[in-house]
Amino acid sequence: MKQPDAAALLRADAVRSHCAEIMALAEDGCAPHFLWHAQRLPETAAYVADTIRLRYPDLNVPYHSRWRHFEAGGVDRWGALAQSHGLSGAELARARIDLVIPSVLLDAGAGAEWRYRDAGSGMELGRSEGLGVASLNLFASGALSSDPKQPLRADAAALQDFTESTLAQTFQAGVGNALVGLSGRAALLQRLGAAIAAAPQVFGTPARLGNLFDWLAARAQNGTVAASLVLETLLATLGPVWPGRIVLDGVSLGDCWRHSGSSDGLVPFHKLTQWLTYSLLEPLEQAGLEVTGLDALTGLPEYRNGGLLLDFGVLAPRDPSFLSRLLTVEEEAVVEWRALTVIALDRLADAVRAELGVDAAGFPLARILEGGTWAAGRRIAAERRPGGGPPVRIASDGTVF
């Protein structure tokens, strides 16, 4: 087994290459936990393509990002907030980054029971939409800014002082409305504050999340910035926010786990950080930076995309109890399921494009996911199970799923 290198694991290409090693085992019938049924990909692709046509008949699919959740129910909440504060230009980009980074970190699965009532629209929302709107309202309240005169900011001082009680109150969590991983989410924001304070070269002094825009703009070449640079910057600076993870050479590897089938014993995913990178595309592009190389990023190995593959039998667990018992994120069967999901999404994307008659340049993976596999995973779950829950149960601390 080769010696792993921390820096080499904190890259998108490391996700794809390590997951490909696990897929090679599955294709040979040697993966320890799952069977790979490639013959079921065409049916799955047809279902995903149908889902895309239902949601976006003109095939004008936006990026898979947190911004879709802020628009739950067709309400442009962020647009109204930004307009009311007169934000424009670079400051608009900074504020959008200030909002979206904490919001993405708060996005891990809420659980089937939690609901959020949005006072502005009167809507009752659950899951990712509820978390998105709740986090937007948290940001709008000024709770993430240490300057009362500039509430639409997220800075190190306010984040480090953030409390679980503030999160519970804003997210309406409590008896009868439990939010999975509440304390873990609050602690994540506190560590986020500490992490950006420790990276003044990127986030400035005093540290503010939105200063990431200026750092990236200074490194753009001819108005372009590579998606891989965005991801690697986030992985390098935000690694300390993840609790209890594998540390190599003093570096936290974040969403990276052990699997015996990997050449170095590890498989990185960086799911939330890649989701965050996808969610930064719109703020950066609106501010005039073109983000290139989107397909260097991978599909997101979480319970909607991975659940889609389980529900269609593309992936089948060798041990049927995988679908019934409570799982933990670090167990090898979960790591294998996630690794196979990453590579299966690449192959599914090609099949979906063929169904739709589009190419990768015009329909990158970021649009396949949104249109798309994530929505199809939710759709098939609703058809298969009351309440629309995923086909697996995972004990979450609010920082992975």
N, C-alpha and C positions, 0 to 999 in steps of 0.2 A: 504493500500500500504506500503510495507516494505521500510525502510530507505536504500537508496543506499550507497555503500561503494566504494570510488574512486579506491583503490588498487584492489579490486575484479573485477572492470570493465575493468581494463587494462590487460586483459588476453585473450588468444584465447578461453579458455573454456567458458568465459563469453559471447563471441560472439555467440557461438553455443547454449548455454542454453537460452539466451534471445531471439534469433531468433526462437528457438523451441517453445517458449511460443506463439509467433505470429502465427506460423504454426498450433499449436493446435487449435487456434481460427478459422483459415481458414478451417481446416479439419472438424470442427463442423458447418461450414457455417456461422460463427459469426464474421469473420474479417470485419472491417468496410469498407475497400476499395477494396478488391480483392476476387474473387472466385478462388478456387483451383480445377483444373481438373486433378486429378491423372491419369485418363484413357488416357491422351495424353502423358504421359511419355514414353511409349514404342516406339511410332513413333519418338519422339524427340531423344531418345537414339539410335535408328537405324540411324538417320541422323548424330549424333555425331560420332558414330562408323564408318560410311562411310567416314566422313571427316578425321578421324584419318588414315584410310586405304589409302586414297588418298594422304595424306601428308607424312605418314610414313608407307610404305607398309610392312616393316619388324617389325613394332610395336616398334622400338627402339626410343621412344619418350623422348626428353630431358625435363628438368624441365621447368615449366612456369616461365620465368624470363626476366629481362631486356636484358640479353645477346643475346637473339634471335634477338632483334631489331638492335643491333650493327652489326649483320651479314646480314642485309637487302640486297637482291639481290645476296646472296651467297658470299659476300666479307667479309673476316676475318679482319676487320679494327682494332679491339683491338689487335689481335695477332701480326699484323704488327707493331703497335705502341709500344707494350711491347718489342718486339724483337729489334726494332731500338734503344731503350733506355737501353737494356741489363738487364732488370728486371728479377729477379729469386727469388725463395725461399720465405721467409717471406715478403721481400720487394715487391715482386710481389703481394702477397695477400693484403698487405696494399694499394698498388696503385689501385688494383681492387675495394677495398672498397671505397677508395677516389673517384673513378669514379662513382660507381653504386649508392651510396646514393644520391648525388645531381641529378643524372640522373632520378632516380625513382621519386624523389620529383617534378621534372619538367615534369612528364609524364601525368598529368591530360589532358583530351581531348583538342586537338588543335583546333577543329572546322573543318568543311568540306572544307573550302576554302584555308587554309594555306598550303604552299608547301615549301620544303627545297631542294635546289640544292646542292648535294654533289660534291664538286670540284674533289675529289680524284677518284670517279667512274663515274662522269658525270650523275649520276642518279638523278631524281627528285622524292622526297619522301614526303608523307603526313602522317598525323595521328601519331600513335605510332612509326612507323619506322623513320619518319622524325625527330620526337622529340629525338629519341634515337641517331641517327647519328649526329644530331646537338649538342646534349649534349656531345657526345664523342669528337667532334671537339672543343667544348668549353673547355673541360678538357685538350685536347692536346695542346691548345694555352697557357696554364699556367695561365689562368685567375683565377683559384681557388687556386693558390699557392702564398704565399707571398715571396717565395724564387726563384728568377729567375734562380738559378743554379739547382733547383729541380722542374721543371715545372709539373711533373706528381704527384701532391699532391693536397689535398684539406684541407686547414687549417682554423682555426677560424678567423685569421686576414684578410685573403683574402675574405672569405665569408661575413664577416660583412661589408666590404667595397665594395661589389659587387653592380653594378648599373644596373638599368633598361636599360640604353642606351647600355651597353655592351651586355646584353641579346638580345635586339632588333637587334643589328648589327650582332651578331654571328648567331642568328636564322633567319636572313634575313626577319624580321617582319617589316611591315610598311604599307604605303598606297598601297592598292591593294594586300596586302599579310598579312592580319590581323591574329594575333595569339591570341586566346581567353585567357584572364586572364594574359596578359603580366606583368602588374605591380604586380599582386598577386604572380606570379612565382618568380620575382626578390626579392620581400619582403620575400618570403619563404626561399630563400638562405641566406638572411641577418639574419633572425631569427635562421636558422640552425647554423650559425657561433656563435651566442650568446649562443645557447643552449649547444653546445659542449664545449665552453669556461667555462660554468657553471658546467660542469661535468668532472673535471680533473681526477677523479678516474677511469673513463672509457676511456677518450680520451686524457689523458696526458696533460703535460704542456711543451711547448705551445701546445694547443689543435689541434689535427689532426684527421680526420675521420678514417684513416687507423689504428690508434692505437686501435680501437675496436678489431682488430685481436688479439693483444697481451692480451687484457683483457679476451677475450673468451678462448684463448689457455691456460691461467693460471688457468682457471676454468674447463677445460676439464678433464674428468675421463676416463683413459685408452684410450685416443685419441678420445673420443666421447663428443659431446655437444648436448643438447636437443634443438630442434627447438623452444620449448616454452621458454627456457632461452633467446635465441636470440631475439625473439619477445618482451618479457617482458622487456629486457634491452633497446631495442629501444623505446618502449612505455614510459618507465620511464624517459629516458634521452632526447628524442626528442619531448615530449608532448608540450613544449612551442612554437614550430614552427607553430602550427595551430592557425589561427586567429579567434577571435570572437566565440570561442566554449564554451560549457558548462564547468563551473569550479565548482568543488566540493571539499570542505575542502582545498581550495587553490591549487588544482591540476586540470590542464586542461585535459579534457577527450578526446580531439581530435575528431576522427570520431565516435561520439556517439551522439544520437539524441533522442528526446522525442516521445513516443508512449503510448497511453492510455491503450493498451492491455498488456503492460509489468508489471510484478509484482512490479517493483520499478519505473516504468514510463520512463525508459531509455532503449535504444537498442544500444549497441556498435557494430561497424563493423571493424574499424581499417584497412580499405581496403589498403591504400597506404603503411602502415607499414607492413602489411602481405605480400604485393607484394614485398616490400623491403627485408623481411626475405627470401622469395623464391629466390630472386635475389642474396642473400649472400651465398646460398648453394654451388654454384660452386667455388667461391674464397676460401671458407673455406675447401671444400673437396680437391681441388687441392693442398692446403697447408698441407694436412694430417690430417685434423679434420673431423671425420665422424659425420654428423648431423642426429640425431635419432628422432623418433616420429613425422615424417612429417605430418601425418594425424591429429595431434593435431591442426594444422592450418586449416582454413576453405577456402571454395571457395570465390572468390572475387565478391562482389555485386556491379558490375558496368554495364555500358550500353551494353556491348557485351554479358556477361553471362545472365544478366537480360533481355536483348532484345531478346535473343534466346527463353526464356520462354514465353515472350509476343507474339512473332511471331508464336510460335507453339500452343498458346492457353492454355498452362499449367497454366498460370496465366491470368486472365481476369479482367480488372478493372470494378468495379461496375459503375463508372462514365466514359462514353466514352471519355469525354473531356481530360482525363489523357493522351490520345494518340495524342492530338492535341494542347493543350495549353502549354505555357511555364511554366515549373515547377521549384520550388526552392528546394534545397537539404534538407531543414529542415522541409518541410511540411509532415504531417503524412502519406499521401498516398505514398510518395517517400520512407519514412522510412519503411513502410509496404512492399512495393515492394522489397526493398533490403533485408529485413529480410526473406521473403519467398524465395528469390533467394538463400540465404545461405543454407537453409535446402533442397531446391529442388536440389541443386547441389550435396549434399551428396547422395540423392536418385537416381539422374540421374547417378552418378558415378557407383553405384552398377549395374544399368541396362546396362550401357555401357560396364563394365567389363564382364558381362554375354554375351553380344553380341560378344565380342572379344575373349572370352575364356581365360581371364587372371584373376589373383587374386590381392587383394589390396596390398599385400607385394611387388609384382613385378611391380605393376601399381598404385602407390599412387595418391592421388588427384592432386598433383603437375604436374603429367603427363597427367591426364584426362583434366585438364584445358588447357594445352598447345596444346594437340593433335587435337582437343579437343573442349571443350565447347566454349572457347573464339574464336577460328577459325571458329567454326560452327555458332556462333552468327554473325560474320562478313560475312560469306558466305550467310546465309539466308537473311541478310540485303541487300546484293548486289542483290539477286534474287527478293526481294520484292520492293525495292525503288531505284530510280535513284540516283546515287552517293553513295549508300551503307550506308546511314546514319542510326542511330538507330531508333526504333519505338517511341522514346520519345524525347522531347526537354527539356534540363535542363540548367538553368542559372548557369553557373559555374564561380567561382572565380579562377579557376586554381589549386585548392587544394584538391578536392574530386574526381571528375570524370575525 
